[in-house]
Amino acid sequence: MKTTYTTYGTCARFIDIELEGDTVADVRFIGGCAGNAQGVSALVKGLPVKEVVERLQGLQCRGGTSCPDQLSQALTGMLEKQEPIGA
């Protein structure tokens, strides 16, 4: 499953996300601080989506959110859209 998430309250404007089942396959932040975005992307690659959400949800940089928090929100939305296994 792939999506492009439009962020709010962060320097990054979009996040391109690809999941393979319940695992983060790839993340790419568009805009924002390149080094931090690349670091977050590399750290979450290959991890279960739920683990990434638990670790990043609620982290704040400015405006009550952050790029990692926006990623957690995007992943939560993607999980909600996935069809249950066996459906």
PDB file of N, CA, C and O in Angstrom:
ATOM      1  N   MET A   1       0.850  -1.172   0.000  1.00  0.00           N
ATOM      2  CA  MET A   1       0.000   0.000   0.000  1.00  0.00           C
ATOM      3  C   MET A   1       0.896   1.235   0.000  1.00  0.00           C
ATOM      4  O   MET A   1       1.852   1.323   0.770  1.00  0.00           O
ATOM      5  N   LYS A   2       0.575   2.174  -0.865  1.00  0.00           N
ATOM      6  CA  LYS A   2       1.327   3.427  -0.955  1.00  0.00           C
ATOM      7  C   LYS A   2       0.389   4.603  -0.741  1.00  0.00           C
ATOM      8  O   LYS A   2      -0.795   4.545  -1.074  1.00  0.00           O
ATOM      9  N   THR A   3       0.948   5.683  -0.172  1.00  0.00           N
ATOM     10  CA  THR A   3       0.178   6.908  -0.034  1.00  0.00           C
ATOM     11  C   THR A   3       1.129   8.093   0.039  1.00  0.00           C
ATOM     12  O   THR A   3       2.306   7.943   0.367  1.00  0.00           O
ATOM     13  N   THR A   4       0.606   9.259  -0.268  1.00  0.00           N
ATOM     14  CA  THR A   4       1.294  10.516  -0.027  1.00  0.00           C
ATOM     15  C   THR A   4       0.440  11.285   0.967  1.00  0.00           C
ATOM     16  O   THR A   4      -0.708  11.624   0.681  1.00  0.00           O
ATOM     17  N   TYR A   5       1.002  11.556   2.125  1.00  0.00           N
ATOM     18  CA  TYR A   5       0.296  12.225   3.215  1.00  0.00           C
ATOM     19  C   TYR A   5       0.671  13.702   3.215  1.00  0.00           C
ATOM     20  O   TYR A   5       1.852  14.045   3.171  1.00  0.00           O
ATOM     21  N   THR A   6      -0.322  14.565   3.262  1.00  0.00           N
ATOM     22  CA  THR A   6      -0.094  16.006   3.358  1.00  0.00           C
ATOM     23  C   THR A   6       0.019  16.374   4.833  1.00  0.00           C
ATOM     24  O   THR A   6      -0.925  16.173   5.597  1.00  0.00           O
ATOM     25  N   THR A   7       1.151  16.904   5.230  1.00  0.00           N
ATOM     26  CA  THR A   7       1.399  17.233   6.626  1.00  0.00           C
ATOM     27  C   THR A   7       0.816  18.593   6.983  1.00  0.00           C
ATOM     28  O   THR A   7       0.437  19.374   6.109  1.00  0.00           O
ATOM     29  N   TYR A   8       0.752  18.861   8.285  1.00  0.00           N
ATOM     30  CA  TYR A   8       0.388  20.205   8.744  1.00  0.00           C
ATOM     31  C   TYR A   8       1.260  20.545   9.948  1.00  0.00           C
ATOM     32  O   TYR A   8       1.588  19.675  10.755  1.00  0.00           O
ATOM     33  N   GLY A   9       1.627  21.807  10.057  1.00  0.00           N
ATOM     34  CA  GLY A   9       2.393  22.281  11.203  1.00  0.00           C
ATOM     35  C   GLY A   9       3.856  21.881  11.219  1.00  0.00           C
ATOM     36  O   GLY A   9       4.517  21.998  12.251  1.00  0.00           O
ATOM     37  N   THR A  10       4.371  21.410  10.090  1.00  0.00           N
ATOM     38  CA  THR A  10       5.781  20.999  10.024  1.00  0.00           C
ATOM     39  C   THR A  10       6.450  21.605   8.799  1.00  0.00           C
ATOM     40  O   THR A  10       5.790  22.113   7.893  1.00  0.00           O
ATOM     41  N   CYS A  11       7.771  21.538   8.796  1.00  0.00           N
ATOM     42  CA  CYS A  11       8.527  22.027   7.633  1.00  0.00           C
ATOM     43  C   CYS A  11       8.336  21.115   6.427  1.00  0.00           C
ATOM     44  O   CYS A  11       8.250  21.587   5.293  1.00  0.00           O
ATOM     45  N   ALA A  12       8.270  19.805   6.672  1.00  0.00           N
ATOM     46  CA  ALA A  12       7.993  18.874   5.579  1.00  0.00           C
ATOM     47  C   ALA A  12       6.567  19.108   5.103  1.00  0.00           C
ATOM     48  O   ALA A  12       5.665  19.299   5.919  1.00  0.00           O
ATOM     49  N   ARG A  13       6.356  19.096   3.806  1.00  0.00           N
ATOM     50  CA  ARG A  13       5.027  19.354   3.248  1.00  0.00           C
ATOM     51  C   ARG A  13       4.247  18.075   2.982  1.00  0.00           C
ATOM     52  O   ARG A  13       3.020  18.051   3.080  1.00  0.00           O
ATOM     53  N   PHE A  14       4.973  17.009   2.643  1.00  0.00           N
ATOM     54  CA  PHE A  14       4.355  15.726   2.323  1.00  0.00           C
ATOM     55  C   PHE A  14       5.233  14.607   2.858  1.00  0.00           C
ATOM     56  O   PHE A  14       6.420  14.797   3.124  1.00  0.00           O
ATOM     57  N   ILE A  15       4.612  13.413   3.012  1.00  0.00           N
ATOM     58  CA  ILE A  15       5.363  12.206   3.334  1.00  0.00           C
ATOM     59  C   ILE A  15       4.883  11.116   2.393  1.00  0.00           C
ATOM     60  O   ILE A  15       3.702  10.769   2.384  1.00  0.00           O
ATOM     61  N   ASP A  16       5.808  10.572   1.595  1.00  0.00           N
ATOM     62  CA  ASP A  16       5.504   9.410   0.763  1.00  0.00           C
ATOM     63  C   ASP A  16       5.776   8.170   1.603  1.00  0.00           C
ATOM     64  O   ASP A  16       6.858   8.021   2.171  1.00  0.00           O
ATOM     65  N   ILE A  17       4.790   7.281   1.678  1.00  0.00           N
ATOM     66  CA  ILE A  17       4.898   6.098   2.529  1.00  0.00           C
ATOM     67  C   ILE A  17       4.514   4.865   1.731  1.00  0.00           C
ATOM     68  O   ILE A  17       3.550   4.874   0.965  1.00  0.00           O
ATOM     69  N   GLU A  18       5.288   3.799   1.925  1.00  0.00           N
ATOM     70  CA  GLU A  18       4.955   2.508   1.331  1.00  0.00           C
ATOM     71  C   GLU A  18       4.998   1.452   2.424  1.00  0.00           C
ATOM     72  O   GLU A  18       5.976   1.340   3.164  1.00  0.00           O
ATOM     73  N   LEU A  19       3.911   0.675   2.513  1.00  0.00           N
ATOM     74  CA  LEU A  19       3.834  -0.424   3.463  1.00  0.00           C
ATOM     75  C   LEU A  19       3.824  -1.745   2.712  1.00  0.00           C
ATOM     76  O   LEU A  19       3.298  -1.844   1.603  1.00  0.00           O
ATOM     77  N   GLU A  20       4.410  -2.747   3.329  1.00  0.00           N
ATOM     78  CA  GLU A  20       4.289  -4.126   2.856  1.00  0.00           C
ATOM     79  C   GLU A  20       3.619  -4.880   3.985  1.00  0.00           C
ATOM     80  O   GLU A  20       4.268  -5.268   4.957  1.00  0.00           O
ATOM     81  N   GLY A  21       2.312  -5.088   3.855  1.00  0.00           N
ATOM     82  CA  GLY A  21       1.545  -5.691   4.945  1.00  0.00           C
ATOM     83  C   GLY A  21       1.522  -4.738   6.119  1.00  0.00           C
ATOM     84  O   GLY A  21       1.072  -3.598   5.999  1.00  0.00           O
ATOM     85  N   ASP A  22       2.014  -5.213   7.267  1.00  0.00           N
ATOM     86  CA  ASP A  22       2.028  -4.372   8.470  1.00  0.00           C
ATOM     87  C   ASP A  22       3.426  -3.841   8.783  1.00  0.00           C
ATOM     88  O   ASP A  22       3.736  -3.496   9.923  1.00  0.00           O
ATOM     89  N   THR A  23       4.263  -3.782   7.742  1.00  0.00           N
ATOM     90  CA  THR A  23       5.652  -3.344   7.898  1.00  0.00           C
ATOM     91  C   THR A  23       5.921  -2.105   7.042  1.00  0.00           C
ATOM     92  O   THR A  23       5.443  -2.009   5.911  1.00  0.00           O
ATOM     93  N   VAL A  24       6.688  -1.162   7.586  1.00  0.00           N
ATOM     94  CA  VAL A  24       7.081   0.032   6.841  1.00  0.00           C
ATOM     95  C   VAL A  24       8.160  -0.367   5.832  1.00  0.00           C
ATOM     96  O   VAL A  24       9.249  -0.791   6.217  1.00  0.00           O
ATOM     97  N   ALA A  25       7.854  -0.229   4.559  1.00  0.00           N
ATOM     98  CA  ALA A  25       8.806  -0.572   3.503  1.00  0.00           C
ATOM     99  C   ALA A  25       9.667   0.626   3.122  1.00  0.00           C
ATOM    100  O   ALA A  25      10.864   0.483   2.869  1.00  0.00           O
ATOM    101  N   ASP A  26       9.047   1.826   3.082  1.00  0.00           N
ATOM    102  CA  ASP A  26       9.800   3.009   2.680  1.00  0.00           C
ATOM    103  C   ASP A  26       9.062   4.265   3.137  1.00  0.00           C
ATOM    104  O   ASP A  26       7.832   4.311   3.142  1.00  0.00           O
ATOM    105  N   VAL A  27       9.826   5.268   3.516  1.00  0.00           N
ATOM    106  CA  VAL A  27       9.288   6.569   3.913  1.00  0.00           C
ATOM    107  C   VAL A  27      10.179   7.636   3.308  1.00  0.00           C
ATOM    108  O   VAL A  27      11.405   7.538   3.360  1.00  0.00           O
ATOM    109  N   ARG A  28       9.556   8.660   2.733  1.00  0.00           N
ATOM    110  CA  ARG A  28      10.328   9.773   2.171  1.00  0.00           C
ATOM    111  C   ARG A  28       9.595  11.073   2.486  1.00  0.00           C
ATOM    112  O   ARG A  28       8.456  11.278   2.067  1.00  0.00           O
ATOM    113  N   PHE A  29      10.271  11.946   3.232  1.00  0.00           N
ATOM    114  CA  PHE A  29       9.723  13.253   3.564  1.00  0.00           C
ATOM    115  C   PHE A  29      10.035  14.222   2.436  1.00  0.00           C
ATOM    116  O   PHE A  29      11.153  14.233   1.920  1.00  0.00           O
ATOM    117  N   ILE A  30       9.062  15.032   2.049  1.00  0.00           N
ATOM    118  CA  ILE A  30       9.235  16.035   1.004  1.00  0.00           C
ATOM    119  C   ILE A  30       9.278  17.393   1.699  1.00  0.00           C
ATOM    120  O   ILE A  30       8.279  17.842   2.261  1.00  0.00           O
ATOM    121  N   GLY A  31      10.430  18.036   1.658  1.00  0.00           N
ATOM    122  CA  GLY A  31      10.628  19.297   2.358  1.00  0.00           C
ATOM    123  C   GLY A  31      11.144  19.043   3.763  1.00  0.00           C
ATOM    124  O   GLY A  31      11.325  17.897   4.175  1.00  0.00           O
ATOM    125  N   GLY A  32      11.374  20.101   4.476  1.00  0.00           N
ATOM    126  CA  GLY A  32      11.842  19.977   5.854  1.00  0.00           C
ATOM    127  C   GLY A  32      13.338  19.794   5.955  1.00  0.00           C
ATOM    128  O   GLY A  32      14.076  20.020   4.996  1.00  0.00           O
ATOM    129  N   CYS A  33      13.769  19.386   7.116  1.00  0.00           N
ATOM    130  CA  CYS A  33      15.182  19.199   7.424  1.00  0.00           C
ATOM    131  C   CYS A  33      15.652  17.866   6.845  1.00  0.00           C
ATOM    132  O   CYS A  33      15.292  16.802   7.349  1.00  0.00           O
ATOM    133  N   ALA A  34      16.447  17.930   5.798  1.00  0.00           N
ATOM    134  CA  ALA A  34      16.832  16.730   5.044  1.00  0.00           C
ATOM    135  C   ALA A  34      17.519  15.675   5.904  1.00  0.00           C
ATOM    136  O   ALA A  34      17.200  14.491   5.797  1.00  0.00           O
ATOM    137  N   GLY A  35      18.443  16.079   6.740  1.00  0.00           N
ATOM    138  CA  GLY A  35      19.172  15.111   7.557  1.00  0.00           C
ATOM    139  C   GLY A  35      18.269  14.378   8.535  1.00  0.00           C
ATOM    140  O   GLY A  35      18.333  13.154   8.647  1.00  0.00           O
ATOM    141  N   ASN A  36      17.434  15.119   9.238  1.00  0.00           N
ATOM    142  CA  ASN A  36      16.517  14.491  10.186  1.00  0.00           C
ATOM    143  C   ASN A  36      15.505  13.603   9.466  1.00  0.00           C
ATOM    144  O   ASN A  36      15.199  12.504   9.928  1.00  0.00           O
ATOM    145  N   ALA A  37      14.997  14.073   8.354  1.00  0.00           N
ATOM    146  CA  ALA A  37      14.020  13.293   7.602  1.00  0.00           C
ATOM    147  C   ALA A  37      14.624  11.983   7.113  1.00  0.00           C
ATOM    148  O   ALA A  37      13.984  10.935   7.194  1.00  0.00           O
ATOM    149  N   GLN A  38      15.844  12.036   6.610  1.00  0.00           N
ATOM    150  CA  GLN A  38      16.511  10.821   6.150  1.00  0.00           C
ATOM    151  C   GLN A  38      16.779   9.878   7.315  1.00  0.00           C
ATOM    152  O   GLN A  38      16.669   8.660   7.177  1.00  0.00           O
ATOM    153  N   GLY A  39      17.132  10.450   8.465  1.00  0.00           N
ATOM    154  CA  GLY A  39      17.391   9.633   9.652  1.00  0.00           C
ATOM    155  C   GLY A  39      16.142   8.917  10.127  1.00  0.00           C
ATOM    156  O   GLY A  39      16.178   7.714  10.385  1.00  0.00           O
ATOM    157  N   VAL A  40      15.037   9.640  10.246  1.00  0.00           N
ATOM    158  CA  VAL A  40      13.777   9.030  10.670  1.00  0.00           C
ATOM    159  C   VAL A  40      13.382   7.947   9.671  1.00  0.00           C
ATOM    160  O   VAL A  40      12.989   6.851  10.072  1.00  0.00           O
ATOM    161  N   SER A  41      13.481   8.238   8.391  1.00  0.00           N
ATOM    162  CA  SER A  41      13.122   7.268   7.358  1.00  0.00           C
ATOM    163  C   SER A  41      13.935   5.989   7.486  1.00  0.00           C
ATOM    164  O   SER A  41      13.386   4.890   7.398  1.00  0.00           O
ATOM    165  N   ALA A  42      15.234   6.126   7.691  1.00  0.00           N
ATOM    166  CA  ALA A  42      16.101   4.951   7.809  1.00  0.00           C
ATOM    167  C   ALA A  42      15.795   4.149   9.076  1.00  0.00           C
ATOM    168  O   ALA A  42      15.853   2.920   9.063  1.00  0.00           O
ATOM    169  N   LEU A  43      15.473   4.834  10.153  1.00  0.00           N
ATOM    170  CA  LEU A  43      15.212   4.151  11.420  1.00  0.00           C
ATOM    171  C   LEU A  43      13.909   3.363  11.435  1.00  0.00           C
ATOM    172  O   LEU A  43      13.818   2.339  12.113  1.00  0.00           O
ATOM    173  N   VAL A  44      12.896   3.823  10.698  1.00  0.00           N
ATOM    174  CA  VAL A  44      11.600   3.138  10.736  1.00  0.00           C
ATOM    175  C   VAL A  44      11.467   2.061   9.665  1.00  0.00           C
ATOM    176  O   VAL A  44      10.572   1.220   9.747  1.00  0.00           O
ATOM    177  N   LYS A  45      12.330   2.073   8.675  1.00  0.00           N
ATOM    178  CA  LYS A  45      12.248   1.097   7.591  1.00  0.00           C
ATOM    179  C   LYS A  45      12.398  -0.322   8.147  1.00  0.00           C
ATOM    180  O   LYS A  45      13.347  -0.628   8.868  1.00  0.00           O
ATOM    181  N   GLY A  46      11.446  -1.170   7.794  1.00  0.00           N
ATOM    182  CA  GLY A  46      11.478  -2.563   8.218  1.00  0.00           C
ATOM    183  C   GLY A  46      10.786  -2.836   9.544  1.00  0.00           C
ATOM    184  O   GLY A  46      10.659  -3.992   9.946  1.00  0.00           O
ATOM    185  N   LEU A  47      10.338  -1.791  10.229  1.00  0.00           N
ATOM    186  CA  LEU A  47       9.667  -1.969  11.516  1.00  0.00           C
ATOM    187  C   LEU A  47       8.164  -2.166  11.329  1.00  0.00           C
ATOM    188  O   LEU A  47       7.593  -1.708  10.340  1.00  0.00           O
ATOM    189  N   PRO A  48       7.527  -2.850  12.281  1.00  0.00           N
ATOM    190  CA  PRO A  48       6.064  -2.963  12.238  1.00  0.00           C
ATOM    191  C   PRO A  48       5.422  -1.579  12.393  1.00  0.00           C
ATOM    192  O   PRO A  48       5.886  -0.753  13.179  1.00  0.00           O
ATOM    193  N   VAL A  49       4.364  -1.344  11.643  1.00  0.00           N
ATOM    194  CA  VAL A  49       3.691  -0.045  11.654  1.00  0.00           C
ATOM    195  C   VAL A  49       3.268   0.340  13.066  1.00  0.00           C
ATOM    196  O   VAL A  49       3.484   1.479  13.481  1.00  0.00           O
ATOM    197  N   LYS A  50       2.677  -0.579  13.804  1.00  0.00           N
ATOM    198  CA  LYS A  50       2.190  -0.260  15.151  1.00  0.00           C
ATOM    199  C   LYS A  50       3.328   0.168  16.075  1.00  0.00           C
ATOM    200  O   LYS A  50       3.141   1.050  16.913  1.00  0.00           O
ATOM    201  N   GLU A  51       4.487  -0.435  15.936  1.00  0.00           N
ATOM    202  CA  GLU A  51       5.645  -0.051  16.754  1.00  0.00           C
ATOM    203  C   GLU A  51       6.100   1.366  16.417  1.00  0.00           C
ATOM    204  O   GLU A  51       6.431   2.143  17.313  1.00  0.00           O
ATOM    205  N   VAL A  52       6.115   1.702  15.138  1.00  0.00           N
ATOM    206  CA  VAL A  52       6.510   3.047  14.711  1.00  0.00           C
ATOM    207  C   VAL A  52       5.536   4.075  15.273  1.00  0.00           C
ATOM    208  O   VAL A  52       5.951   5.116  15.783  1.00  0.00           O
ATOM    209  N   VAL A  53       4.242   3.784  15.180  1.00  0.00           N
ATOM    210  CA  VAL A  53       3.227   4.709  15.697  1.00  0.00           C
ATOM    211  C   VAL A  53       3.419   4.920  17.196  1.00  0.00           C
ATOM    212  O   VAL A  53       3.392   6.057  17.667  1.00  0.00           O
ATOM    213  N   GLU A  54       3.613   3.838  17.949  1.00  0.00           N
ATOM    214  CA  GLU A  54       3.803   3.941  19.396  1.00  0.00           C
ATOM    215  C   GLU A  54       5.010   4.792  19.756  1.00  0.00           C
ATOM    216  O   GLU A  54       4.963   5.565  20.713  1.00  0.00           O
ATOM    217  N   ARG A  55       6.083   4.655  19.000  1.00  0.00           N
ATOM    218  CA  ARG A  55       7.320   5.386  19.303  1.00  0.00           C
ATOM    219  C   ARG A  55       7.252   6.859  18.925  1.00  0.00           C
ATOM    220  O   ARG A  55       7.839   7.696  19.611  1.00  0.00           O
ATOM    221  N   LEU A  56       6.551   7.191  17.850  1.00  0.00           N
ATOM    222  CA  LEU A  56       6.602   8.551  17.307  1.00  0.00           C
ATOM    223  C   LEU A  56       5.401   9.422  17.646  1.00  0.00           C
ATOM    224  O   LEU A  56       5.489  10.649  17.598  1.00  0.00           O
ATOM    225  N   GLN A  57       4.289   8.801  17.985  1.00  0.00           N
ATOM    226  CA  GLN A  57       3.058   9.547  18.241  1.00  0.00           C
ATOM    227  C   GLN A  57       3.237  10.535  19.386  1.00  0.00           C
ATOM    228  O   GLN A  57       3.702  10.176  20.468  1.00  0.00           O
ATOM    229  N   GLY A  58       2.863  11.780  19.132  1.00  0.00           N
ATOM    230  CA  GLY A  58       2.885  12.807  20.166  1.00  0.00           C
ATOM    231  C   GLY A  58       4.190  13.564  20.316  1.00  0.00           C
ATOM    232  O   GLY A  58       4.259  14.501  21.111  1.00  0.00           O
ATOM    233  N   LEU A  59       5.239  13.187  19.569  1.00  0.00           N
ATOM    234  CA  LEU A  59       6.493  13.943  19.637  1.00  0.00           C
ATOM    235  C   LEU A  59       6.255  15.344  19.076  1.00  0.00           C
ATOM    236  O   LEU A  59       5.609  15.511  18.042  1.00  0.00           O
ATOM    237  N   GLN A  60       6.784  16.339  19.770  1.00  0.00           N
ATOM    238  CA  GLN A  60       6.539  17.721  19.346  1.00  0.00           C
ATOM    239  C   GLN A  60       7.827  18.451  19.011  1.00  0.00           C
ATOM    240  O   GLN A  60       8.848  18.302  19.682  1.00  0.00           O
ATOM    241  N   CYS A  61       7.746  19.242  17.958  1.00  0.00           N
ATOM    242  CA  CYS A  61       8.838  20.107  17.544  1.00  0.00           C
ATOM    243  C   CYS A  61       8.376  21.553  17.676  1.00  0.00           C
ATOM    244  O   CYS A  61       8.969  22.355  18.398  1.00  0.00           O
ATOM    245  N   ARG A  62       7.307  21.859  16.964  1.00  0.00           N
ATOM    246  CA  ARG A  62       6.679  23.179  17.044  1.00  0.00           C
ATOM    247  C   ARG A  62       5.242  23.028  16.594  1.00  0.00           C
ATOM    248  O   ARG A  62       4.906  22.090  15.871  1.00  0.00           O
ATOM    249  N   GLY A  63       4.403  23.939  17.016  1.00  0.00           N
ATOM    250  CA  GLY A  63       3.008  23.884  16.598  1.00  0.00           C
ATOM    251  C   GLY A  63       2.255  22.673  17.112  1.00  0.00           C
ATOM    252  O   GLY A  63       1.219  22.311  16.554  1.00  0.00           O
ATOM    253  N   GLY A  64       2.754  22.036  18.169  1.00  0.00           N
ATOM    254  CA  GLY A  64       2.063  20.891  18.745  1.00  0.00           C
ATOM    255  C   GLY A  64       2.232  19.589  17.994  1.00  0.00           C
ATOM    256  O   GLY A  64       1.545  18.611  18.286  1.00  0.00           O
ATOM    257  N   THR A  65       3.146  19.563  17.020  1.00  0.00           N
ATOM    258  CA  THR A  65       3.384  18.346  16.251  1.00  0.00           C
ATOM    259  C   THR A  65       4.845  18.326  15.808  1.00  0.00           C
ATOM    260  O   THR A  65       5.624  19.198  16.193  1.00  0.00           O
ATOM    261  N   SER A  66       5.213  17.344  15.009  1.00  0.00           N
ATOM    262  CA  SER A  66       6.562  17.225  14.454  1.00  0.00           C
ATOM    263  C   SER A  66       6.475  16.336  13.222  1.00  0.00           C
ATOM    264  O   SER A  66       5.435  15.733  12.958  1.00  0.00           O
ATOM    265  N   CYS A  67       7.552  16.257  12.479  1.00  0.00           N
ATOM    266  CA  CYS A  67       7.563  15.357  11.323  1.00  0.00           C
ATOM    267  C   CYS A  67       7.349  13.904  11.764  1.00  0.00           C
ATOM    268  O   CYS A  67       6.560  13.204  11.129  1.00  0.00           O
ATOM    269  N   PRO A  68       8.022  13.411  12.835  1.00  0.00           N
ATOM    270  CA  PRO A  68       7.746  12.051  13.289  1.00  0.00           C
ATOM    271  C   PRO A  68       6.285  11.861  13.723  1.00  0.00           C
ATOM    272  O   PRO A  68       5.686  10.826  13.432  1.00  0.00           O
ATOM    273  N   ASP A  69       5.713  12.845  14.413  1.00  0.00           N
ATOM    274  CA  ASP A  69       4.308  12.755  14.824  1.00  0.00           C
ATOM    275  C   ASP A  69       3.399  12.709  13.601  1.00  0.00           C
ATOM    276  O   ASP A  69       2.431  11.949  13.584  1.00  0.00           O
ATOM    277  N   GLN A  70       3.693  13.504  12.587  1.00  0.00           N
ATOM    278  CA  GLN A  70       2.898  13.480  11.362  1.00  0.00           C
ATOM    279  C   GLN A  70       2.995  12.120  10.686  1.00  0.00           C
ATOM    280  O   GLN A  70       2.006  11.629  10.141  1.00  0.00           O
ATOM    281  N   LEU A  71       4.181  11.501  10.716  1.00  0.00           N
ATOM    282  CA  LEU A  71       4.339  10.158  10.168  1.00  0.00           C
ATOM    283  C   LEU A  71       3.455   9.179  10.932  1.00  0.00           C
ATOM    284  O   LEU A  71       2.802   8.331  10.324  1.00  0.00           O
ATOM    285  N   SER A  72       3.429   9.289  12.250  1.00  0.00           N
ATOM    286  CA  SER A  72       2.592   8.380  13.040  1.00  0.00           C
ATOM    287  C   SER A  72       1.117   8.563  12.691  1.00  0.00           C
ATOM    288  O   SER A  72       0.371   7.586  12.630  1.00  0.00           O
ATOM    289  N   GLN A  73       0.693   9.795  12.463  1.00  0.00           N
ATOM    290  CA  GLN A  73      -0.701  10.047  12.091  1.00  0.00           C
ATOM    291  C   GLN A  73      -1.018   9.462  10.712  1.00  0.00           C
ATOM    292  O   GLN A  73      -2.088   8.890  10.501  1.00  0.00           O
ATOM    293  N   ALA A  74      -0.087   9.612   9.791  1.00  0.00           N
ATOM    294  CA  ALA A  74      -0.281   9.054   8.450  1.00  0.00           C
ATOM    295  C   ALA A  74      -0.373   7.532   8.512  1.00  0.00           C
ATOM    296  O   ALA A  74      -1.227   6.932   7.860  1.00  0.00           O
ATOM    297  N   LEU A  75       0.506   6.909   9.296  1.00  0.00           N
ATOM    298  CA  LEU A  75       0.495   5.447   9.417  1.00  0.00           C
ATOM    299  C   LEU A  75      -0.789   4.958  10.075  1.00  0.00           C
ATOM    300  O   LEU A  75      -1.331   3.925   9.683  1.00  0.00           O
ATOM    301  N   THR A  76      -1.275   5.684  11.063  1.00  0.00           N
ATOM    302  CA  THR A  76      -2.532   5.317  11.709  1.00  0.00           C
ATOM    303  C   THR A  76      -3.669   5.334  10.694  1.00  0.00           C
ATOM    304  O   THR A  76      -4.503   4.429  10.672  1.00  0.00           O
ATOM    305  N   GLY A  77      -3.698   6.360   9.857  1.00  0.00           N
ATOM    306  CA  GLY A  77      -4.713   6.436   8.811  1.00  0.00           C
ATOM    307  C   GLY A  77      -4.604   5.290   7.819  1.00  0.00           C
ATOM    308  O   GLY A  77      -5.618   4.764   7.360  1.00  0.00           O
ATOM    309  N   MET A  78      -3.384   4.904   7.487  1.00  0.00           N
ATOM    310  CA  MET A  78      -3.192   3.802   6.554  1.00  0.00           C
ATOM    311  C   MET A  78      -3.677   2.488   7.173  1.00  0.00           C
ATOM    312  O   MET A  78      -4.294   1.668   6.493  1.00  0.00           O
ATOM    313  N   LEU A  79      -3.400   2.293   8.453  1.00  0.00           N
ATOM    314  CA  LEU A  79      -3.863   1.074   9.125  1.00  0.00           C
ATOM    315  C   LEU A  79      -5.380   0.989   9.110  1.00  0.00           C
ATOM    316  O   LEU A  79      -5.949  -0.086   8.916  1.00  0.00           O
ATOM    317  N   GLU A  80      -6.024   2.114   9.315  1.00  0.00           N
ATOM    318  CA  GLU A  80      -7.490   2.143   9.334  1.00  0.00           C
ATOM    319  C   GLU A  80      -8.081   1.808   7.969  1.00  0.00           C
ATOM    320  O   GLU A  80      -9.196   1.292   7.890  1.00  0.00           O
ATOM    321  N   LYS A  81      -7.352   2.093   6.898  1.00  0.00           N
ATOM    322  CA  LYS A  81      -7.851   1.842   5.546  1.00  0.00           C
ATOM    323  C   LYS A  81      -7.582   0.415   5.066  1.00  0.00           C
ATOM    324  O   LYS A  81      -8.214  -0.050   4.117  1.00  0.00           O
ATOM    325  N   GLN A  82      -6.643  -0.284   5.721  1.00  0.00           N
ATOM    326  CA  GLN A  82      -6.314  -1.649   5.290  1.00  0.00           C
ATOM    327  C   GLN A  82      -7.483  -2.586   5.580  1.00  0.00           C
ATOM    328  O   GLN A  82      -8.166  -2.466   6.597  1.00  0.00           O
ATOM    329  N   GLU A  83      -7.689  -3.512   4.665  1.00  0.00           N
ATOM    330  CA  GLU A  83      -8.726  -4.503   4.870  1.00  0.00           C
ATOM    331  C   GLU A  83      -8.216  -5.534   5.859  1.00  0.00           C
ATOM    332  O   GLU A  83      -7.044  -5.907   5.816  1.00  0.00           O
ATOM    333  N   PRO A  84      -9.083  -6.000   6.751  1.00  0.00           N
ATOM    334  CA  PRO A  84      -8.675  -7.050   7.684  1.00  0.00           C
ATOM    335  C   PRO A  84      -8.265  -8.297   6.917  1.00  0.00           C
ATOM    336  O   PRO A  84      -8.815  -8.584   5.853  1.00  0.00           O
ATOM    337  N   ILE A  85      -7.307  -9.035   7.450  1.00  0.00           N
ATOM    338  CA  ILE A  85      -6.844 -10.275   6.828  1.00  0.00           C
ATOM    339  C   ILE A  85      -8.010 -11.264   6.813  1.00  0.00           C
ATOM    340  O   ILE A  85      -8.695 -11.449   7.819  1.00  0.00           O
ATOM    341  N   GLY A  86      -8.220 -11.886   5.673  1.00  0.00           N
ATOM    342  CA  GLY A  86      -9.307 -12.851   5.528  1.00  0.00           C
ATOM    343  C   GLY A  86     -10.629 -12.218   5.128  1.00  0.00           C
ATOM    344  O   GLY A  86     -11.643 -12.911   5.044  1.00  0.00           O
ATOM    345  N   ALA A  87     -10.635 -10.920   4.881  1.00  0.00           N
ATOM    346  CA  ALA A  87     -11.905 -10.260   4.512  1.00  0.00           C
ATOM    347  C   ALA A  87     -12.187 -10.419   3.037  1.00  0.00           C
ATOM    348  O   ALA A  87     -13.206  -9.931   2.548  1.00  0.00           O
TER     349      ALA A  87
END
